[in-house]
Amino acid sequence: VCRDYHRDFWLYIQTTGLDGIRLPDYNDMRWQMYVGISFGVKNLIHFTYNTYPDSGWTESMVDAEGKPTSVYDAAQKANLEILALSGDYLKYENLGAYNLNCRSATKYLQFDDQYAGIEGLEVSAEAPLLVGCFDKKDGDGYAFTLVNMTSLAKKSSKGDVVTFTLSGEHTVKLWQKGEATELTPIDGLYTVTLE
C-alpha cells in the first residue's frame, strides 16, 4: 500500500521481551530490520524503549530505573549497522519482494510475491530466503537484499550459502554487518554466505 501510494513505510522493531517469549538480541533486531528493508522500510522504530514492570513486557532498552540494559547495547549495534548502509539504500526505490524455498517450517515467509524479480538476476540457495528488489531513483542501476529466513531459534555455527548470477557487466557492492566490499564473480557466479 505504501509503495502504491508513494508513502514512506515505517516499521516497529520488537526490542522487548514478552512473558513467555525470549528477549530479542542483536541478531533478532537486525533480522527484523533487514526483513523490513527488503519491503522498502524508510523508518525503523523500536518498541519499546522503557521497561514497564507488571505490563507483561519484560526487559527493554532501559530498566525501570532508567539504566541501559543489554537490549540497549544490542539495539545500538543494530542501528549503527543499518545506518552505515543507509546512504546507499536511500538511493533506491523498492519494487517489491519475493521468497525462495518457503517450507512448512518457514510459514512466516509465506506471502504472495510482490515482484517477480530483477531481470537478469538469478538467485539460488538451499535455505529459505527473502529477496527484496530495488531500482535506482536517479540513473541506471538496481539493488537487492538477500535475507536468510531460517528460524533464529535454530542455532547454527555455519552460514547458508547463496549464489547468484547477473547478466551483463556489473559492479556489485555487498553490505554485511555495516561494511561494504566489492564482490567479484568466479566463472560468472557470485557467492555470499549469510549468517
Contact map, one row per residue, 1 for C-alpha under 8 A:
111110000000000000000000000000000000000000000000000000000000000000000000000000000000000000000000000000000000000000000000000000000000000000000000000000000000000000000000000000000000000000000000000
111111111000000000000000000000000000000000000000000000000000000000000000000000000000000000000000000000000000000000000000000000000000000000000000000000000000000000000000000000000000000000000000000
111111110000000000000000000000000000000000000000000000000000000000000000000000000000000000000110000000000000000000000000000000000000000000000000000000000000000000000000000000000000000000000000000
111111100000000000000000000000000000000000000000000000000000000000000000000000000000000000000000000000000000000000000000000000000000000000000000000000000000000000000000000000000000000000000000000
111111100000000000000000000000000000000000000000000000000000000000000000000000000000000000000000000000000000000000000000000000000000000000000000000000000000000000000000000000000000000000000000000
011111110000000000000000000000000000000000000000000000000000000000000000000000000000000000000000000000000000000000000000000000000000000000000000000000000000000000000000000000000000000000000000000
011111111000000000000000000000000000000000000000000000000000000000000000000000000000000000000000000000000000000000000000000000000000000000000000000000000000000000000000000000000000000000000000000
011001111100000000000000000000000000000011100000000000000000000000000000000000000000000000000000000000000000000000000000000000000000000000000000000000000000000000000000000000000000000000000000000
010000111110000000000000000000000000000111100000000000000000000000000000000000000000000000000000000000000000000000000000000000000000000000000000000000000000000000000000000000000000000000000000000
000000011111000000000000000000000000000011111000000000000000000000000000000000000000000000000000000000000000000000000000000000000000000000000000000000000000000000000000000000000000000000000000000
000000001111100000000000000000000001000010111000000000000000000000000000000000000000000000000000000000000000000000000000000000000000000000000000000000000000000000000000000000000000000000000000000
000000000111110000000000000000000000000000011110000000000000000000000000000000000000000000000000000000000000000000000000000000000000000000000000000000000000000000000000000000000000000000000000000
000000000011111000000000000010011000000000011110000000000000000000000000000000000000000000000000000000000000000000000000000000000000000000000000000000000000000000000000000000000000000000000000000
000000000001111110000001000010000000000000000111000000000000000000000000000000000000000000000000000000000000000000000000000000000000000000000000000000000000000000000000000000000000000000000000000
000000000000111110000011100010000000000000000111100000000001100000000010001000000000000000000000000000000000000000000000000000000000000000000000000000000000000000000000000000000000000000000000000
000000000000011111000011000000000000000000000011000000001111100000000010000000000000000000000000000000000000000000000000000000000000000000000000000000000000000000000000000000000000000000000000000
000000000000011111101111000000000000000000000000000000001111000000000000000000000000000000000000000000000000000000000000000000000000000000000000000000000000000000000000000000000000000000000000000
000000000000000111111110000000000000000000000000000000011100000000000000000000000000000000000000000000000000000000000000000000000000000000000000000000000000000000000000000000000000000000000000000
000000000000000011111100000000000000000000000000000000011100000000000000000000000000000000000000000000000000000000000000000000000000000000000000000000000000000000000000000000000000000000000000000
000000000000000001111100000000000000000000000000000000000000000000000000000000000000000000000000000000000000000000000000000000000000000000000000000000000000000000000000000000000000000000000000000
000000000000000011111110000000000000000000000000000000000000000000000000000000000000000000000000000000000000000000000000000000000000000000000000000000000000000000000000000000000000000000000000000
000000000000000011111111000000000000000000000000000000000000000000000000000000000000000000000000000000000000000000000000000000000000000000000000000000000000000000000000000000000000000000000000000
000000000000001111001111100000000000000000000000000000000110000000000000000000000000000000000000000000000000000000000000000000000000000000000000000000000000000000000000000000000000000000000000000
000000000000011110000111111110000000000000000000000000000000000000000010000000000000000000000000000000000000000000000000000000000000000000000000000000000000000000000000000000000000000000000000000
000000000000001000000011111110000000000000000000000000000000000000000010011000000000000000000000000000000000000000000000000000000000000000000000000000000000000000000000000000000000000000000000000
000000000000000000000001111111000000000000000000000000000000000000000010011011000000000000000000000000000000000000000000000000000000000000000000000000000000000000000000000000000000000000000000000
000000000000000000000001111111100000000000000000000000000000000000000000000000000000000000000000000000000000000000000000000000000000000000000000000000010000000000000000000000000000000000000000000
000000000000000000000001111111110000000000000000000000000000000000000000000000000000000000000000000000000000000000000000000000000000000000000000000000010000000000000000000000000000000000000000000
000000000000111000000001111111111000000000000000000000000000000000000000011001000000000000000000000000000000000000000000000000000000000000000000000000000000000000000000000000000000000000000000000
000000000000000000000000011111111100000000000000000000000000000000000000000001000000000000000000000000000000000000000000000000000000000000000000000000000000000000000000000000000000000000000000000
000000000000000000000000001111111110000000000000000000000000000000000000000000000000000000000000000000000000000000000000000000000000000000000000001000000000000000000000000000000000000000000000000
000000000000100000000000000111111111000000000000000000000000000000000000000000000000000000000000000000000000000000000000000000000000000000000000000000000000000000000000000000000000000000000000000
000000000000100000000000000011111111100000010000000000000000000000000000000000000100000000000000000000000000000000000000000000000000000000000000000000000000000000000000000000000000000000000000000
000000000000000000000000000001111111110000000000000000000000000000000000000000000000000000000000000000000000000000000000000000000000000000000000101000000000000000000000000000000000000000000000000
000000000000000000000000000000111111111000000000000000000000000000000000000000000000000000000000000000000000000000000000000000000100000000000000001000000000000000000000000000000000000000000000000
000000000010000000000000000000011111111110000000000000000000000000000000000000000000000000000000000000000000000000000000000000000000000000000000000000000000000000000000000000000000000000000000000
000000000000000000000000000000001111111111000000000000000000000000000000000000000000000000000000000000000000000000000000000000000001000000000000100000000000000000000000000000000000000000000000000
000000000000000000000000000000000111111110000000000000000000000000000000000000000000000000000101100000000000000000000000000000000111100000000001101000000000000000000000000000000000000000000000000
000000000000000000000000000000000011111110000000000000000000000000000000000000000000000000000101100000000000000000000000000000000001000000000000000000000000000000000000000000000000000000000000000
000000001000000000000000000000000001111111000000000000000000000000000000000000000000000000001111000000000000000000000000000000000000000000000000000000000000000000000000000000000000000000000000000
000000011110000000000000000000000001111111110000000000000000000000000000000000000000000000000000000000000000000000000000000000000000000000000000000000000000000000000000000000000000000000000000000
000000011100000000000000000000000000100111110000000000000000000000000000000000000000000000000000000000000000000000000000000000000000000000000000000000000000000000000000000000000000000000000000000
000000011110000000000000000000000000000011111000000000000000000000000000000000000000000000000000000000000000000000000000000000000000000000000000000000000000000000000000000000000000000000000000000
000000000111100000000000000000001000000011111100000000000000000000000000000000000000000000000000000000000000000000000000000000000000000000000000000000000000000000000000000000000000000000000000000
000000000111100000000000000000000000000000111110000000000000000000000000000000000000000000000000000000000000000000000000000000000000000000000000000000000000000000000000000000000000000000000000000
000000000001111000000000000000000000000000011111100000000000000000000000000000000000000000000000000000000000000000000000000000000000000000000000000000000000000000000000000000000000000000000000000
000000000001111100000000000000000000000000001111100000000000000000000000000000000000000000000000000000000000000000000000000000000000000000000000000000000000000000000000000000000000000000000000000
000000000000011100000000000000000000000000000111111000000001100000000000000000000000000000000000000000000000000000000000000000000000000000000000000000000000000000000000000000000000000000000000000
000000000000001000000000000000000000000000000111111000000001110000000000000000000000000000000000000000000000000000000000000000000000000000000000000000000000000000000000000000000000000000000000000
000000000000000000000000000000000000000000000001111100000001111101000000000000000000000000000000000000000000000000000000000000000000000000000000000000000000000000000000000000000000000000000000000
000000000000000000000000000000000000000000000001111110001111111100000000000000000000000000000000000000000000000000000000000000000000000000000000000000000000000000000000000000000000000000000000000
000000000000000000000000000000000000000000000000011111101110000100000000000000000000000000000000000000000000000000000000000000000000000000000000000000000000000000000000000000000000000000000000000
000000000000000000000000000000000000000000000000001111111100000100000000000000000000000000000000000000000000000000000000000000000000000000000000000000000000000000000000000000000000000000000000000
000000000000000000000000000000000000000000000000000111111000000000000000000000000000000000000000000000000000000000000000000000000000000000000000000000000000000000000000000000000000000000000000000
000000000000000000000000000000000000000000000000000111111100000000000000000000000000000000000000000000000000000000000000000000000000000000000000000000000000000000000000000000000000000000000000000
000000000000000001100000000000000000000000000000000011111100000000000000000000000000000000000000000000000000000000000000000000000000000000000000000000000000000000000000000000000000000000000000000
000000000000000111100000000000000000000000000000001111111110000000000000000000000000000000000000000000000000000000000000000000000000000000000000000000000000000000000000000000000000000000000000000
000000000000000111100010000000000000000000000000001110111111000000000000000000000000000000000000000000000000000000000000000000000000000000000000000000000000000000000000000000000000000000000000000
000000000000000110000010000000000000000000000000001100001111111000001010000000000000000000000000000000000000000000000000000000000000000000000000000000000000000000000000000000000000000000000000000
000000000000001110000000000000000000000000000001111000000111111000001011000000000000000000000000000000000000000000000000000000000000000000000000000000000000000000000000000000000000000000000000000
000000000000001100000000000000000000000000000001111000000011111000011111101000000000000000000000000000000000000000000000000000000000000000000000000000000000000000000000000000000000000000000000000
000000000000000000000000000000000000000000000000111000000011111111111011000000000000000000000000000000000000000000000000000000000000000000000000000000000000000000000000000000000000000000000000000
000000000000000000000000000000000000000000000000011000000011111111111000000000000000000000000000000000000000000000000000000000000000000000000000000000000000000000000000000000000000000000000000000
000000000000000000000000000000000000000000000000011110000000011111100000000000000000000000000000000000000000000000000000000000000000000000000000000000000000000000000000000000000000000000000000000
000000000000000000000000000000000000000000000000000000000000011111100000000000000000000000000000000000000000000000000000000000000000000000000000000000000000000000000000000000000000000000000000000
000000000000000000000000000000000000000000000000010000000000011111110000000000000000000000000000000000000000000000000000000000000000000000000000000000000000000000000000000000000000000000000000000
000000000000000000000000000000000000000000000000000000000000011111111000000000000000000000000000000000000000000000000000000000000000000000000000000000000000000000000000000000000000000000000000000
000000000000000000000000000000000000000000000000000000000000111001111111100000000000000000000000000000000000000000000000000000000000000000000000000000000000000000000000000000000000000000000000000
000000000000000000000000000000000000000000000000000000000011111000111111100000000000000000000000000000000000000000000000000000000000000000000000000000000000000000000000000000000000000000000000000
000000000000000000000000000000000000000000000000000000000000100000011111110000000000000000000000000000000000000000000000000000000000000000000000000000000000000000000000000000000000000000000000000
000000000000001100000001110000000000000000000000000000000011110000011111111000000000000000000000000000000000000000000000000000000000000000000000000000000000000000000000000000000000000000000000000
000000000000000000000000000000000000000000000000000000000001110000011111111100000000000000000000000000000000000000000000000000000000000000000000000000000000000000000000000000000000000000000000000
000000000000000000000000000000000000000000000000000000000000100000011111111110000000000000000000000000000000000000000000000000000000000000000000000000000000000000000000000000000000000000000000000
000000000000000000000000110010000000000000000000000000000000000000000111111111000000000000000000000000000000000000000000000000000000000000000000000000000000000000000000000000000000000000000000000
000000000000001000000000110010000000000000000000000000000000100000000011111111100000000000000000000000000000000000000000000000000000000000000000000000000000000000000000000000000000000000000000000
000000000000000000000000000000000000000000000000000000000000000000000001111111110000000000000000000000000000000000000000000000000000000000000000000000000000000000000000000000000000000000000000000
000000000000000000000000010000000000000000000000000000000000000000000000111111111000000000000000000000000000000000000000000000000000000000000000000000000000000000000000000000000000000000000000000
000000000000000000000000010011000000000000000000000000000000000000000000011111111100000000000000000000000000000000000000000000000000000000000000000000000000000000000000000000000000000000000000000
000000000000000000000000000000000000000000000000000000000000000000000000001111111110000000000000000000000000000000000000000000000000000000000000000000000000000000000000000000000000000000000000000
000000000000000000000000000000000000000000000000000000000000000000000000000111111111000000000000000000000000000000000000000000000000000000000000000000000000000000000000000000000100000000000000000
000000000000000000000000000000000000000000000000000000000000000000000000000011111111100000000000000000000000000000000000000000000000000000000000000000000000000000000000000000001100000000000000000
000000000000000000000000000000001000000000000000000000000000000000000000000001111111110000000000000000000000000000000000000000000000000000000000000000000000000000000000000000000100000000000000000
000000000000000000000000000000000000000000000000000000000000000000000000000000111111111000000000000000000000000000000000000000000000000000000000000000000000000000000000000000000100000000000000000
000000000000000000000000000000000000000000000000000000000000000000000000000000011111111000000000000000000000000000000000000000000000000000000000000000000000000000000000000000000110000000000000000
000000000000000000000000000000000000000000000000000000000000000000000000000000001111111110000000000000000000000000000000000000000000000000000000000000000000000000000000000000100110000000000000000
000000000000000000000000000000000000000000000000000000000000000000000000000000000111111111000000000000000000000000000000000000000000000000000000000000000000000000000000000000000000000000000000000
000000000000000000000000000000000000000000000000000000000000000000000000000000000011111111100000000000000000000000000000000000000000000000000000000000000000000000000000000000000000000000000000000
000000000000000000000000000000000000000000000000000000000000000000000000000000000000111111110000000000000000000000000000000000000000000000000000000000000000000000000000000000000000000000000000000
000000000000000000000000000000000000000000000000000000000000000000000000000000000000111111110000000000000000000000000000000000000000000000000000000000000000000000000000000000000000000000000000000
000000000000000000000000000000000000000000000000000000000000000000000000000000000000011111111000000000000000000000000000000000000000000000000000000000000000000000000000000000000000000000000000000
000000000000000000000000000000000000000000000000000000000000000000000000000000000000001111111000000000000000000000000000000000000000000111000000000000000000000000000000000000000000000000000000000
000000000000000000000000000000000000000000000000000000000000000000000000000000000000000111111100000000000000000000000000000000000000011110000110000000000000000000000000000000000000000000000000000
000000000000000000000000000000000000000100000000000000000000000000000000000000000000000001111110000000000000000000000000000000000000011110000000000000000000000000000000000000000000000000000000000
001000000000000000000000000000000000011100000000000000000000000000000000000000000000000000011111000000000000000000000000000000000001111000000000000000000000000000000000000000000000000000000000000
001000000000000000000000000000000000000100000000000000000000000000000000000000000000000000001111100000000000000001100000000000000001111000000000000000000000000000000000000000000000000000000000000
000000000000000000000000000000000000011100000000000000000000000000000000000000000000000000000111110000000000000011100000000000000001110000000000000000000000000000000000000000000000000000000000000
000000000000000000000000000000000000011000000000000000000000000000000000000000000000000000000011111000000000000011111000000000000111100000000000000000000000000000000000000000000000000000000000000
000000000000000000000000000000000000000000000000000000000000000000000000000000000000000000000001111100000000000111111000000000000111000000000000000000000000000000000000000000000000000000000000000
000000000000000000000000000000000000000000000000000000000000000000000000000000000000000000000000111111000000111010000000000000011110000000000000000000000000000000000000000000000000000000000000000
000000000000000000000000000000000000000000000000000000000000000000000000000000000000000000000000011111000000000000000000000010011110000000000000000000000000000000000000000000000000000000000000000
000000000000000000000000000000000000000000000000000000000000000000000000000000000000000000000000001111100000000000000000000011111000000000000000000000000000000000000000000000000000000000000000000
000000000000000000000000000000000000000000000000000000000000000000000000000000000000000000000000001111111110110000000000000000011000000000000000000000000000000000000000000000000000000000000000000
000000000000000000000000000000000000000000000000000000000000000000000000000000000000000000000000000011111110000000000000000000010000000000000000000000000000000000000000000000000000000000000000000
000000000000000000000000000000000000000000000000000000000000000000000000000000000000000000000000000001111110000000000000000000000000000000000000000000000000000000000000000000000000000000000000000
000000000000000000000000000000000000000000000000000000000000000000000000000000000000000000000000000001111110000000000000000000000000000000000000000000000000000000000000000000000000000000000000000
000000000000000000000000000000000000000000000000000000000000000000000000000000000000000000000000000001111111110000000000000000010000000000000000000011100000000000000000000000000000000000000000000
000000000000000000000000000000000000000000000000000000000000000000000000000000000000000000000000000001111111110000000000000000000000000000000000000000000000000000000000000000000000000000000000000
000000000000000000000000000000000000000000000000000000000000000000000000000000000000000000000000000000000111110000000000000000000000000000000000000000000000000000000000000000000000000000000000000
000000000000000000000000000000000000000000000000000000000000000000000000000000000000000000000000001001000111111000000000000000010100000000000000000010000000000000000000000000000000000000000000000
000000000000000000000000000000000000000000000000000000000000000000000000000000000000000000000000001001000111111100000000000000000000000000000000000000000000000000000000000000000000000000000000000
000000000000000000000000000000000000000000000000000000000000000000000000000000000000000000000000001000000000111110000000000000000000000000000000000000000000000000000000000000000000000000000000000
000000000000000000000000000000000000000000000000000000000000000000000000000000000000000000000000010000000000011111000000000000000000000000000000000000000000000000000000000000000000000000000000000
000000000000000000000000000000000000000000000000000000000000000000000000000000000000000000000001111000000000001111110000000000000000000000000000000000000000000000000000000000000000000000000000000
000000000000000000000000000000000000000000000000000000000000000000000000000000000000000000000011110000000000000111110000000000000000000000000000000000000000000000000000000000000000000000000000000
000000000000000000000000000000000000000000000000000000000000000000000000000000000000000000000011110000000000000011111000000000000000100000000000000000000000000000000000000000000000000000000000000
000000000000000000000000000000000000000000000000000000000000000000000000000000000000000000000000110000000000000011111100000000000000000000000000000000000000000000000000000000000000000000000000000
000000000000000000000000000000000000000000000000000000000000000000000000000000000000000000000000110000000000000000111110100000000000100000000000000000000000000000000000000000000000000000000000000
000000000000000000000000000000000000000000000000000000000000000000000000000000000000000000000000000000000000000000011111100000000000100000000000000000000000000000000000000000000000000000000000000
000000000000000000000000000000000000000000000000000000000000000000000000000000000000000000000000000000000000000000001111100000000000000000000000000000000000000000000000000000000000000000000000000
000000000000000000000000000000000000000000000000000000000000000000000000000000000000000000000000000000000000000000000111110000000000000000000000000000000000000000001111000000000000000000000000000
000000000000000000000000000000000000000000000000000000000000000000000000000000000000000000000000000000000000000000001111111000000000000000000000000000000000000000011110000000000000000000000000000
000000000000000000000000000000000000000000000000000000000000000000000000000000000000000000000000000000000000000000000001111100000000000000000000000000000000000000011100000000000000000000000000000
000000000000000000000000000000000000000000000000000000000000000000000000000000000000000000000000000000000000000000000000111110000000000000000000000000000000000001111000000000000000000000000000000
000000000000000000000000000000000000000000000000000000000000000000000000000000000000000000000000000000000000000000000000011111000000000000000000000000000000000001110000000000000000000000000000000
000000000000000000000000000000000000000000000000000000000000000000000000000000000000000000000000000110000000000000000000001111111000000000000000000000000000000111100000000000000000000000000000000
000000000000000000000000000000000000000000000000000000000000000000000000000000000000000000000000000010000000000000000000000111110000000000000000000000000000000111000000000000000000000000000000000
000000000000000000000000000000000000000000000000000000000000000000000000000000000000000000000000000010000000000000000000000011111000000000000000000111000000000110000000000000000000000000000000000
000000000000000000000000000000000000000000000000000000000000000000000000000000000000000000000000001111100100100000000000000011111100000000000000000111000000000000000000000000000000000000000000000
000000000000000000000000000000000000000000000000000000000000000000000000000000000000000000000000001111000000000000000000000010111110000000000000011111000000000000000000000000000000000000000000000
000000000000000000000000000000000010010000000000000000000000000000000000000000000000000000000000111100000000100000000000000000011111000000000000111110000000000000000000000000000000000000000000000
000000000000000000000000000000000000010000000000000000000000000000000000000000000000000000000000111100000000000000000000000000001111100000000001111000000000000000000000000000000000000000000000000
000000000000000000000000000000000000111000000000000000000000000000000000000000000000000000000111110000000000000000000000000000000111110000000001110000000000000000000000000000000000000000000000000
000000000000000000000000000000000000010000000000000000000000000000000000000000000000000000000111100000000000000000101100000000000011111000000111100000000000000000000000000000000000000000000000000
000000000000000000000000000000000000000000000000000000000000000000000000000000000000000000011111000000000000000000000000000000000001111100000111000000000000000000000000000000000000000000000000000
000000000000000000000000000000000000000000000000000000000000000000000000000000000000000000011110000000000000000000000000000000000000111110001110000000000000000000000000000000000000000000000000000
000000000000000000000000000000000000000000000000000000000000000000000000000000000000000000111000000000000000000000000000000000000000011111111110000000000000000000000000000000000000000000000000000
000000000000000000000000000000000000000000000000000000000000000000000000000000000000000000111000000000000000000000000000000000000000001111100000000000000000000000000000000000000000000000000000000
000000000000000000000000000000000000000000000000000000000000000000000000000000000000000000100000000000000000000000000000000000000000000111110000000000000000000000000000000000000000000000000000000
000000000000000000000000000000000000000000000000000000000000000000000000000000000000000000000000000000000000000000000000000000000000000111111000000000000000000000000000000000000000000000000000000
000000000000000000000000000000000000000000000000000000000000000000000000000000000000000000000000000000000000000000000000000000000000000101111100000000000000000000000000000000000000000000000000000
000000000000000000000000000000000000000000000000000000000000000000000000000000000000000000000000000000000000000000000000000000000000001100111110000000000000000000000000000000000000000000000000000
000000000000000000000000000000000000000000000000000000000000000000000000000000000000000000010000000000000000000000000000000000000000111100011111000000000000000000000000000000000000000000000000000
000000000000000000000000000000000000000000000000000000000000000000000000000000000000000000010000000000000000000000000000000000000000111100001111100000000000000000000000000000000000000000000000000
000000000000000000000000000000000000010000000000000000000000000000000000000000000000000000000000000000000000000000000000000000000011110000000111110000000000000000000000000000000000000000000000000
000000000000000000000000000000000100110000000000000000000000000000000000000000000000000000000000000000000000000000000000000000000111100000000011111000000000000000000000000000000000000000000000000
000000000000000000000000000000000000000000000000000000000000000000000000000000000000000000000000000000000000000000000000000000001111000000000001111100000000000000000000000000000000000000000000000
000000000000000000000000000000100110010000000000000000000000000000000000000000000000000000000000000000000000000000000000000000001110000000000000111110000000000000000000000000000000000000000000010
000000000000000000000000000000000000000000000000000000000000000000000000000000000000000000000000000000000000000000000000000000111100000000000000011111000000000100000000000000000000000000000000011
000000000000000000000000000000000000000000000000000000000000000000000000000000000000000000000000000000000100100000000000000000111100000000000000001111100000000000000000000000000000000000000000000
000000000000000000000000000000000000000000000000000000000000000000000000000000000000000000000000000000000100000000000000000000111000000000000000000111110100000000000000000000000000000000000000000
000000000000000000000000000000000000000000000000000000000000000000000000000000000000000000000000000000000100000000000000000000000000000000000000000011111100000000000000000000000000000000000000000
000000000000000000000000001100000000000000000000000000000000000000000000000000000000000000000000000000000000000000000000000000000000000000000000000001111110000000000000000000000000000000000000000
000000000000000000000000000000000000000000000000000000000000000000000000000000000000000000000000000000000000000000000000000000000000000000000000000000111110000000000000000000000000000000000000000
000000000000000000000000000000000000000000000000000000000000000000000000000000000000000000000000000000000000000000000000000000000000000000000000000001111111000000000000000000000000000000000000000
000000000000000000000000000000000000000000000000000000000000000000000000000000000000000000000000000000000000000000000000000000000000000000000000000000011111100000000000000000000000000000000000000
000000000000000000000000000000000000000000000000000000000000000000000000000000000000000000000000000000000000000000000000000000000000000000000000000000000111111000000000000000000000000000000000000
000000000000000000000000000000000000000000000000000000000000000000000000000000000000000000000000000000000000000000000000000000000000000000000000000000000011111000000000000000000000000000000000000
000000000000000000000000000000000000000000000000000000000000000000000000000000000000000000000000000000000000000000000000000000000000000000000000000000000001111100000000000000000000000000000000001
000000000000000000000000000000000000000000000000000000000000000000000000000000000000000000000000000000000000000000000000000000000000000000000000000000000001111110000000000000000000000000000000111
000000000000000000000000000000000000000000000000000000000000000000000000000000000000000000000000000000000000000000000000000011100000000000000000000100000000011111000000000000000000000000000000111
000000000000000000000000000000000000000000000000000000000000000000000000000000000000000000000000000000000000000000000000000011100000000000000000000000000000001111100000000000000000000000000011110
000000000000000000000000000000000000000000000000000000000000000000000000000000000000000000000000000000000000000000000000001111000000000000000000000000000000000111110000000000000000000000000011110
000000000000000000000000000000000000000000000000000000000000000000000000000000000000000000000000000000000000000000000000001110000000000000000000000000000000000011111000000000000000000000001111000
000000000000000000000000000000000000000000000000000000000000000000000000000000000000000000000000000000000000000000000000111100000000000000000000000000000000000001111100000000000000000000001110000
000000000000000000000000000000000000000000000000000000000000000000000000000000000000000000000000000000000000000000000001111000000000000000000000000000000000000000111110000000000000000000011100000
000000000000000000000000000000000000000000000000000000000000000000000000000000000000000000000000000000000000000000000001110000000000000000000000000000000000000000011111110000000000000000010000000
000000000000000000000000000000000000000000000000000000000000000000000000000000000000000000000000000000000000000000000001100000000000000000000000000000000000000000001111100000000000000000000000000
000000000000000000000000000000000000000000000000000000000000000000000000000000000000000000000000000000000000000000000001000000000000000000000000000000000000000000000111110000000000000000000000000
000000000000000000000000000000000000000000000000000000000000000000000000000000000000000000000000000000000000000000000000000000000000000000000000000000000000000000000111111000000000000000000000000
000000000000000000000000000000000000000000000000000000000000000000000000000000000000000000000000000000000000000000000000000000000000000000000000000000000000000000000101111100000000000000000000000
000000000000000000000000000000000000000000000000000000000000000000000000000000000000000000000000000000000000000000000000000000000000000000000000000000000000000000000000111110000000011000000000000
000000000000000000000000000000000000000000000000000000000000000000000000000000000000000000000000000000000000000000000000000000000000000000000000000000000000000000000000011111000000011100000000000
000000000000000000000000000000000000000000000000000000000000000000000000000000000000000000000000000000000000000000000000000000000000000000000000000000000000000000000000001111100001111000000000000
000000000000000000000000000000000000000000000000000000000000000000000000000000000000000000000000000000000000000000000000000000000000000000000000000000000000000000000000000111110001111000000000000
000000000000000000000000000000000000000000000000000000000000000000000000000000000000100000000000000000000000000000000000000000000000000000000000000000000000000000000000000011111111100000000000000
000000000000000000000000000000000000000000000000000000000000000000000000000000000000000000000000000000000000000000000000000000000000000000000000000000000000000000000000000001111111000000000000000
000000000000000000000000000000000000000000000000000000000000000000000000000000001000000000000000000000000000000000000000000000000000000000000000000000000000000000000000000000111110000000000000000
000000000000000000000000000000000000000000000000000000000000000000000000000000011111100000000000000000000000000000000000000000000000000000000000000000000000000000000000000000111111000000000000000
000000000000000000000000000000000000000000000000000000000000000000000000000000000001100000000000000000000000000000000000000000000000000000000000000000000000000000000000000000111111100000000000000
000000000000000000000000000000000000000000000000000000000000000000000000000000000000000000000000000000000000000000000000000000000000000000000000000000000000000000000000000011110111110000000000000
000000000000000000000000000000000000000000000000000000000000000000000000000000000000000000000000000000000000000000000000000000000000000000000000000000000000000000000000000011100011111000000000000
000000000000000000000000000000000000000000000000000000000000000000000000000000000000000000000000000000000000000000000000000000000000000000000000000000000000000000000000001111000001111100000000000
000000000000000000000000000000000000000000000000000000000000000000000000000000000000000000000000000000000000000000000000000000000000000000000000000000000000000000000000001111000000111110000100000
000000000000000000000000000000000000000000000000000000000000000000000000000000000000000000000000000000000000000000000000000000000000000000000000000000000000000000000000000100000000011111000100000
000000000000000000000000000000000000000000000000000000000000000000000000000000000000000000000000000000000000000000000000000000000000000000000000000000000000000000000000000000000000001111111110000
000000000000000000000000000000000000000000000000000000000000000000000000000000000000000000000000000000000000000000000000000000000000000000000000000000000000000000000000000000000000000111111100000
000000000000000000000000000000000000000000000000000000000000000000000000000000000000000000000000000000000000000000000000000000000000000000000000000000000000000000000000000000000000000011111000000
000000000000000000000000000000000000000000000000000000000000000000000000000000000000000000000000000000000000000000000000000000000000000000000000000000000000000000001100000000000000000011111100000
000000000000000000000000000000000000000000000000000000000000000000000000000000000000000000000000000000000000000000000000000000000000000000000000000000000000000000111000000000000000000011111110000
000000000000000000000000000000000000000000000000000000000000000000000000000000000000000000000000000000000000000000000000000000000000000000000000000000000000000000111000000000000000001111011111000
000000000000000000000000000000000000000000000000000000000000000000000000000000000000000000000000000000000000000000000000000000000000000000000000000000000000000011110000000000000000000010001111100
000000000000000000000000000000000000000000000000000000000000000000000000000000000000000000000000000000000000000000000000000000000000000000000000000000000000000011100000000000000000000000000111110
000000000000000000000000000000000000000000000000000000000000000000000000000000000000000000000000000000000000000000000000000000000000000000000000000000000000001111000000000000000000000000000011111
000000000000000000000000000000000000000000000000000000000000000000000000000000000000000000000000000000000000000000000000000000000000000000000000001100000000001111000000000000000000000000000001111
000000000000000000000000000000000000000000000000000000000000000000000000000000000000000000000000000000000000000000000000000000000000000000000000000100000000011100000000000000000000000000000000111
